Amino acid sequence: MSKDDVRSPVNLKLESLTDLARMLLGSSAQRDRMPSMLYFEHEGKHVFGTMISHHGYYELYGLPLWIYTVTDEAPAGNFLSYSSREKEEIEFVNVPQSEPLKFYLAIIRLADKIEILDI
């Protein structure tokens, strides 16, 4: 299968990394694995995101979505720590800890932008 045979997913750009973390952690309750996000550099910016399929989209078998945000800073760790205790906070860490009410997203670094993405 060539790149021309694969259509690009629908882009859903979020306002911030906090919004992406909130969305991934909220949807992870439906899965049995730790959520992760993809990361790559593109045109001098830092892109964090995930690809999902919105099942049952009208007559289609699923609508592919690329959900992402763009920042000016590279990740300063291998995981993004998220907490909503007292106030919502995110920070990059190298190793997840077993702290109550803290959730972690693994950051998967890609060598290049995924070819089928149209961003």
N, C-alpha and C positions, 0 to 999 in steps of 0.2 A: 504494500500500500504506500503510495507516495503522499507527500504533503498536500498535493492538489486534490487528493481524494478525501481529505479531512476538512470539514468546515470549522471555522473559528467558533469558539463558544461566545455566548452573549456576555459582554463586559458589565460588571456591576462594581463601580468604583465607590469605596467607602471613604468617609471623611478622615478617619484616623486609624492608627494601629490599635487603639483602645476599642474602636468599633469592630474591627476585624477579630480581635481576641474575644470580645463579647459574643459575636456571632458564632465563631468556631466552638467556643465552650458551650454555648446554648445548644448547638446542634449535636455536640458529642454525646449528649445524654441518650441519643437514639442509636449510638454505635457502641461496640464493645472494645474500642481501642482508644489510646491516648490521641487527642487531636494534634495535628501538625500543620505547619504552614510552609509554603515554598518561598524561597528568597533568591533574587538575582539582581544584578545591576543592569540598568538599561538607560542609555543616553545620559549618563552622569547622575542618575537618580537611583534610589534603592526601592525595589518593588517586593512587597510581601503579599502573598495571596494563596488561594486554594481553588481547585476546580471541583465542582460538584455537579450532579445531575438532578434537576428538579423533576421528579417522577410524575407521570400522569398529566403532563402539560397538554391539555386539549387532546387532539388526535395523535400527537407524537408519543413516542415511547419515553421521552424525557427531554428536557431542555438543558443543554450543557451551559453552565455558568462559570465564568472566571470572576471570582470575588476577590478584590484586591485593594490595596492602598499604596501610595507612593510617599516616601520620606526622603529627607536630605541626608540622613545618617545611616551608616551600616550597622547591623546588629553587633552589640558589644558582648555577645555570649551565644551559647548554643540553644538556649531556651528563653521564652518570654514568660515571665511570671505575672499573673493577674490576680488581683485581690479587689473585692468590693466591700471589704470590712471597713466601716466608718466612712471611707471615701474610696472611690474607684482609683486604682493605681496599677501601672504596669512598669516593669523593669526587666532588663536583660540580665540573665544569670548563666553561669557555666554549668551548674549542676542543680537539678531539682532537689528541694529539701522537703521533709515531711512536716510542713507547717499547716496548722488548721486553717481552713478557708482560703488557701492559696492554691491556684491551679496553674499548670504549666503547659505551654505549647512548644513542641519541638520545632526547631528551625532547620529546615532541610535546604542547604545551599546548592543551587544549581550552577553548573559551569557557564551556561548561557540562557538567554530567554527561550522559553518553549516556542518552537517554530510556528505553531498554529495560533499563537496569541496575536491579536491585532490591537496592540496598544501603542 
